[in-house]
Amino acid sequence: MIKTHVMKTQFVLLTTLVISSAVVLAEDLEVLQIKQKFEPGQIEVKAGEPVNFVNADDVKHNLRKVNPDGSKIDHGVQKPGETITFSFDTPGANQVVCGIHPKMKLEVMVK
């Protein structure tokens, strides 16, 4: 009887850990900036879902969010190693560009 109780407790703890990990992973969407490119180059998110932008490059970047209506929000200069987090609230085709490196573009489809 005690052995069965211990096994049930271990199963519940393991299940809780697995579910907790899945929730954290779902909320921590990460986009790298490396070799003056976004990796991946295209993502899909739910409106309001946060995205972490990690500068894994050896140069500064300047993140600018471009909304479907063309309006832009400048998130400032990002030094190597820094992370900037923001979300997308407007459904449709959004974009993130680098104000320093014009060829850097990330396509963001917001549901």
N, C-alpha and C positions, 0 to 999 in steps of 0.2 A: 504494500500500500504506500509506504513512504517513497519507494523507488519510482512508482508511477507518478506521484505528486511532484517529485523533483524533475522528472522528465517533462511533465506538463508545464512546469514553471520555466524550464529551459526553452521549451518550444515557444512559449508566449514571449519571452525576452528576445529570442532570436527573430521572431516575426516582427516584433516592435522595432528592432534595429533595422531590419530590411525595409520596412515601410517608411521609417524616418529617413533613411538614406535616400530612398527614391524621391521623397518630397524635396529634400535639399537639392538633389541633382536637377530636378525639374525647374526649380526656382533660380538656379545659378547658370543661366545660359551665358557662355563666354565666347567672345570673338577676339582673336589675336591680331595684332598689327605686327607683321614681320616681313622683312625684306621689302618694305614700302608697299605692302598689300594687306588686305583684310583676309583672314582665314577663319572660317569659310568666307567665300565671296557673296553668299546669298543665304538669308535665314528667313524663317517664318515664325512669327510670335503672335501671342494673343494681345489685344489692346491692354496696356497697363503692365505687361510683363517686363520686369527689369532685365537689362542686358549689360553684362560686364565687358568693357573694352579694355584689354590688357596690352600695353605697349611693350611687346617683347622684342622690339627693334632696338638698334643702337643710336637712333636719331629721334628728335622730337616730332610729334604730330599735333595737329589741331583738328579736333573732331567737330564736325558741323552736321546737324541733323536737318534733312530736307524733307518737309512735309509734302503730302500729295498736292497741296495748292501752290507749292513752290516756295513757301515761306521757310526761312532758315533759322535755326537756333545754334549759336556758337557755344560750344562747351569748353573752349579755352585750350591753351597749350598743354600738352601731356608729355612729360619727360619719360625717358626710357625707364621701364620698371613700374610705372604708375598705372593704376586702374581707375577708370571713370565709369560710373554706372548711371544709366538713364533708361527710361521706358518710352514706348511709342503709344500714343493715345489715339491717333487718327487712323482708322481702318483704311486699307488700300496700300498702294505702292509707295513706300517711303524709301529714303536713301540716307546713307551716311557717307560723307566725303571728308577728305583731309584738306584743310585750307593751305597746307604747306606743299603737299604732293598731289597735284590735281588728277593724276591717273588713279589714285586710290579711291575706289567706290565700292560700297557695300549695298546690295539690294535687300530691302527689308519688306516682306509682305506681312501686313498686320491684319489679323482676322478679328 
